């Protein structure tokens, strides 16, 4: 009989020739466990998904209770389902007042696709502006606004009328005109290696969009739900977009995404044509129940306070002459090295010694540090010890 590992390589469609290929049997808190009981401290969180850690008891209980009531009933938006309604109400009460209408999706890429359609439909314009080195997903529209040509080249032609600008470059914002339907931006660029906005760039972007009647879309798929030390990055930078996108940490470990806008903008999908955007599994009731439990856990346990303290501790402890920079906000961090070879050696050594991390899609000179928001001081000390030992061996 073939092992699970052998079946993995035989039947699961590959995304690379060299997957990490650790077999994980259980997970709890910040730790992953193999069938042979090897354990790994998770510094990735499933790429900013497991914000409240793995196997949270409140989320598990919410999932069980909802599964016993009902699972999928009907395409999103047709039947009144309490998990969707309660989650939307809670979420909107935590967002700026203009963001009061939630459209659920099943993933981040779906959230991007829906928001781009909504912007074009509402404005009647077709031009879209995005930023170089941004990552927004792998479906065709999301891939088009993603800002890395090497990642996109093999899949062209893509969606037309999309222009990419340089992030943190105010001089380029005059490209936004009264023909621009929307600008989509990560408030903190994730896969570029955690690039923070500087010199009030997001304020200037908001002002330029206002001048031209252009919708501003914040992709908070990685930054949302406490990752930067505020519940949402839009709070940290005090800029309210017209549409905000969520996924990853939104679902508490379950698949769930959303794009949120105003009631006035969102109603553009209701006519010409009717059902202008539809989804089968968006807002799955079990995922919504998990998401509500996760959101309440983050808020009720003041996890954003822990995030700020933990991020500061990582920056203080990761002190080594081989490290060029530790960059980021909260628990959305990047450790910069001279080259890709150093990064790969450190990542491999860390995994051998019980710490799981990786690099970024568009920045192979940096190591990702994005652990669950519940990480303790003792766990941070262990992680940094393993990282520094691995760096010593370069």
N, C-alpha and C positions, 0 to 999 in steps of 0.2 A: 504494500500500500504506500502510495506517495505521501510525503510529508506536506504540511501546510506550506512550507517554504518552497518545495518543488512545484506545488500547484500554483503558487503565486507567480512564479516565473513562466509556467506553462500557459495559464489562462487569463491573467490580468493584463489588459492592454498597457504597454509600457509608456512612460513619459520621458524616460532617459535610459541610456545604456548602463548607468551606474546608480541605481536607487540606493538609498541608505540601507534598506532591506533588514532593519531590525524587526524581529517578530515580537509584538507586544500582546500580552495576554490579559493584563489588568492595568488600571491606572487609578491613582488616588491622590488628591491634592496636587502637588507639583511633581509627582513621581510617576514614571512608567515602569512596568515590570514585565520581563520576558517570561516565557513558560518555565525556564530554568531558574527563575527568581533573581536574575540579574536586574539591577534597578538603575534608572537613568533620571537625573534631574532635568526636567523639561524647561529649557530656556527658549523654546519656540512657541509654545501654546498652540500648536497646530496652525501656525502663522496668525497669531493674534486672535484666535478663536476661543480658547479655553480661559477666558479672563478670570473666572472665579474658581479655576482649578478643575480637576477631573473628579467625577463621581460625587458632586455636591449633593448632600442628602436632601436639601430643599427642592432642588431641581428634579431629582429622581422621584420624589414623592409627588410633585406636580405632574410629571409625565405619567406615572402610574394612575393617578386619579383621573386624568383626562382620557387616557387610553381605555379605562373602564367605562367612561361615558360614551364617547364616540371618537372615531378618527375621521378620515376624509368623508365629507358629505356631498359637496357641490363645488363647482368652480368659484374662485374668490369673488365676493361681492354680491352674491345672489341670496344667500341665507344668512340670518342673524345668528352668529356663533359667539358665545360669551368669551372664550379665550381671545379671539381677535379683538372684540370690542374693548375688553378690559385692558389689554396690552396697549391698544391705540390711545385710549384715554390717559393711561399712565405716562406713555411716551410723550404725548402732545403737551401734557402739563409740565414736563421737564424741559421742553424746547421753547424758543422764542415764539411769541404769539402768532406770527405769520405762518408758522409751520404747524398747521392744525388738521391736516388731512393725510392719512396714511394709506399707501398702496403697498400691499405685501407681495413679496416675491420669494423665490426659493433659494436665491444666491446673490452674490455681489454683482456678477456679470449681468444678471437679469435686472437688478436695480439700475445699473448704468443704462442698459438698453431702454428700459421704460422711461427713465428721466430724459434721455435724448429725444425719444418720440414725443414726450409731453412738451418739451421746449419748442420743438418744431411746430407741433400742432397749435400750441397756445399763441405763439408769436406770428405764425404764418411765414417765418423765415427759414432758410435752410442752412446757412453758414454756422459752423461750430468751431470754437477755439479751445484747444487743449494745450498741454505743456510737455516739453521734451523731458524724457526720463520718468514720466508719470506711468503708473500701472493702473489700469481700470478693468482688466479682465481679458478673456480669451475668445468670447463670441465675436461675431464680425463687427458690430458697431463698437463694442467695448475695445476690441483690438485696434480699431481705427483711431480712437482717441488716445490709446496707449502711445507713449512717446519714445519708443525705441525701434529704430528702423530694422536692425538686425533681427529682432523678434518678429517683425511683421512681413519682411520681404517675401518670404516663400508663399504668403497667402494673398498677395495682391492679385487683382484689383480689390480695394476695400471700398468703404462708403465714401462718396465724393464730398467735396466742400468742407473739408476739415483742415485747419491750419494749426501748426504747433509753434508756440512761443517759448522763450527761455523763462523758467521759473526764477523769481526774485529779480526780474529785469523790468523795472517800471517803464523804461523807454520804449519797450515793445507794445505797450498797452494801447497805443494809438491804432493798432490793427483791429481793435474792437470798434465796430461802427454800427450804424443803424440798420445794417443788413445782417448783423450777427444775432442768431437765435439764442445762443447760450455760450457760456464759458464753463468748462468743467475743470476742477482743480482739486488736488489733495491738499488740505491745509498744511499737512506735513507730508512731503514725498516719502513714501515707504520703500519701494523696491529700488529707488535710486540710492538707498543707503542712509535713510533718515535725514532728509534735508529740511531744515526748519525755515519758515519764512523770516525774512529780515527787513529792516527799514520800513515797517508798516506796509509791506507789499500787498497783503490781503485787503487792507483798508483802501489802498489805491485802486486795486482791482474792483472792489465793490463800488467805488465812486465812478469809475469809468463805465461799468455796466449800467449804473443808474442813469448816467448821461445819455445812454443810447437805447434805453428800454430793453436791454439784454438781460436774460435770466442768468443768475450765478448759481452754479451747482457745486456744492461741496461733497466730495467723495470722502466720507468718514468711515469707510468700510474697515480700515485698519485702526484709525484713531479713535473710533467711538467707544463708549461704555467704559470710560475710566482709564484708558491706556496711556494718555498723556498727563494724567494727574488732575484733569477735570473730566466731568462726565462726557462732555463733547469738546472737541478742539475748537469749535466755533465759540464756546464760552471763554476758552483760554485767550483767543485772539479778538474777542468781542466784535465779531463780524457775523451778521445774520445773512445766510444765503437765501435764495428763492426756493431752492430744492436741496435737500440733504439726503445722502445715500447711506444705508446701513446694511451690514451682513456680518460675517465672521463672528465677533463676540456678541452679537445681538441675540442669537438663539440659545445661549447657554450650553453650547455643545450640540444642539440640534440644527438642521439646515433651515435657515430663515434669512430673508433680506427684506428691505423695504426702501421705497423712496417716499419722502414726506415733503409736502408743499402746502400752499394755501388752498382753501376750498375753492376759491375762484379759479385758480390755475388748474387744479385737478379736474374740475368739471368739464374741461376741454375734451376729455375722453368720452363724454356721455353722448355726443352727437356728431354727425357728419364725419365719420359714421358712428352709429350706435356701437357700443362695445369696442371702442377704439383701442383698448388694450385689455387683453384677458390672459388669465393664467389658471392652470388646473390646480397646482399644489401650493401656490403662494398663500401664505397664512395658514398652513396646515395647523389644525387645532392643537395637536400635541406639541408642535414646535412653538406655538404661541404661548402655551401654558409654561413650557420650559423657559421661554424668553422672559415672561413676566416674573417668574420666580428668580431668575438670574438678575434682572434689573432691580428688583426689590432687595436682593441680597447685597448688591453693590452699594445701593443707597443706604440701606439700614445699617450696614456695617462700616460705613465711612471708608470704603476701600481706596478712594482717591487720596486720602491722607497717607495710607500705607504706600501707595504708588509713588508719591513725591519723596517720602523718606527712603524707600527702597532704591529709587533711581539715584538719589544723592549718594547712598552708600556704595552702589556699584561704581559710580564715577570716582569716589574717593579711593576705593580699593584697587581699581584697575589702573595701577601706576607702574609702568614698565617702559624702559627706553626703546623697546621695539614697537610700542603702541604710539602711533602718530596722533590719535585723537579718540576720545570717547564722546560721541555726539548724540544728542537727542533730548527728548522730554519724557519725564516719568519713567515708565517701563517700556518705552519705544526707543531703543538705543542701538548704536552701531559702534563697533570697535574697529578703527581704521588701521591698516597695516601698509607696508610698502608695496606688496604685490600679491597676486592670486596664490602663488605657491606657498607663501607663509600662511595665508588664511586656511588653505586646504590641510596643511600639516597640523595646524592648531585644532581645527575642527575634528580631524580624524583622531588625534591624541585625546581630545576631550571625550569623545564617544567611548573610546577604550577605557577611560577612567570614570565613566558614569555621569557625564554631562552631555546632553543632546543640544546641539546648536547647529547653525548653518550660515550661509552667506546670502546675499541679496540677488534678485534676478538680474538687476542692471548694475550691480556693484560687487564685483568679485574680490575687491580688496578690503571688504569689511565683513565682520562677523555680527550676526544678529543676536541681540539680547532682548527678548520679549517674553519673559516668563509669565505665568499666571500672576494676577494682581495680589494674590494672597501670600506670595513668597515671604518667608520669614528671614530674619537677620542671620540665623544659623545656616539656612540654605543658601543665602547670598554669599556668606563667607566660604562655604564649601565650593560653590560655583567659581568664585574668584580664585580660590586656591588651585583648583584644577586648571583653570584658564592660564594662570600665571606660570604654573609648572610646565604646561604645554609650550608656552612662549619661551621659557628658559631653554627648552630643547631645540629651538630653531637654529 
